[in-house]
Amino acid sequence: MVAAQMLAETSTAGIVLLVLGAIFVVAAGAALYLRSRQKEQPLDIPRGMRPGPSDAALETPLLQKLQGWGVVLVAFFVIFIPYNWLREPTENLRQEEELLTLSFDRGELSVQAFSEENQLGVGCVRCHGPELRGGVIQSGASLAYPPNLTNICAGPFGTPPHNAIFSQDDIFQVLEEGRNAMPSWSIRYQGALNDQQINDLVVYLVEMSSENVPFEDNVCLNQEASDRALAESDLNPRDP
Ligand code: HEC
């Protein structure tokens, strides 16, 4: 079962492999048994000492039979190997997309509050609002305004603008290191989240907010928009 599951992608595929394997073993056993009964030798000679096929049999029917199997095997590999080889890129892409979907789903759960059902919850909604549309919090003696994250990829082009977000890297940075009343989340900056969790959050924020941001203004996905945002900004951190 374990071996079948290691070969298979899912446990359903594992069970199918296992059943097919069992059918093959039973069928092969039955075929061998029937063959040995059919060719019951009249003489009581031990199996290993019985005479082999005659020269005539070796040169014609047996030879042709073996050559036939050779042709079948070659035909099999001629189809099987290119088929697998051609399918490889599509298959890799499909797996990549599946991983991204899983990452997005984890990110979506992470922004919500922690609970018994949502063990992935980190609770960004506590400050950024239940729909991440922004909020107000007490920060020391004054108030702080955790911004709307649903248009984060609009960067400085958003309404209201995100004047310090010029690319996806800036989202990583503010999440990992924190800024003013925004806590640092990465384990590298005394936070509690590992790189995978930060990654999931960024995947979620980028994909979610990109639905609300036109591509020409999307500083996360569009290099040209990112360059324009930097060029137009007074806060340009990349200026010497
Ligand atoms: C304690 C409240 C608090 C929590 C919890 C919190 N944030 Fe923030 N966040 C803030 C504040 C306040 C700011 C604005 C920082 C500033 O003044 O520069 C901010 C800024 C941000 C920014 C930058 C936005 C911009 O326009 O530059 C991002 C991205 C962000 N938070 C994502 C998150 C994510 C994801 C989580 C959950 C892991 C989270 N935040 C949890 C308070 C919080």
Residues whose N, C-alpha, C, O or C-beta is under 5 A from the ligand:
A	BS01	HEC	V122 G123 C124 C127 A144 Y145 P146 P147 H162 A164 I165 V174 R179 N180 A181 M182 P183 L201
